[in-house]
């Protein structure tokens, strides 16, 4: 009987620990208050090239994660013409790590108002993967293997459906 009671105690402790860990991880993922270092974004650093949505080329550059920020620049090309630029940053804020994106047409004409940017909050990072959630519409961006593959996840009929946006490779 004593053996049974000890096993039951151990099982209950394991269940309690698992539930506590799950609650902790979920609450931190939702609030964005997971403490991470910028070095965890090191997998994104460098120059990348490939296709965007399968119908245009892109070139991307991601800076070294230093100075409490990471900067990215992307140029989109169709039929040998630059059609769009993106300026991106990842910065630590009171809401967690935020990816901000601004779009510019040739001539650096901004598509967003001066104070506005498209913003995504980091909800997961590890093993050369980062997942961000759009602050307004809840869609997801998942970076796999650096900038080898970037996919968008959107809810359709209660299911999360992923679509490839960027597919490329590191060139430097």
Secondary structure as UniProt FT lines:
FT   HELIX           2..31
FT   HELIX           38..44
FT   STRAND          46..52
FT   TURN            53..55
FT   STRAND          56..62
FT   TURN            67..68
FT   STRAND          69..78
FT   TURN            79..80
FT   STRAND          81..93
FT   TURN            94..95
FT   STRAND          96..105
FT   TURN            106..108
FT   STRAND          109..110
FT   TURN            114..115
FT   STRAND          118..125
FT   STRAND          129..134
FT   TURN            135..137
FT   STRAND          140..144
FT   TURN            145..148
FT   STRAND          149..156
FT   TURN            157..158
FT   STRAND          159..170
//
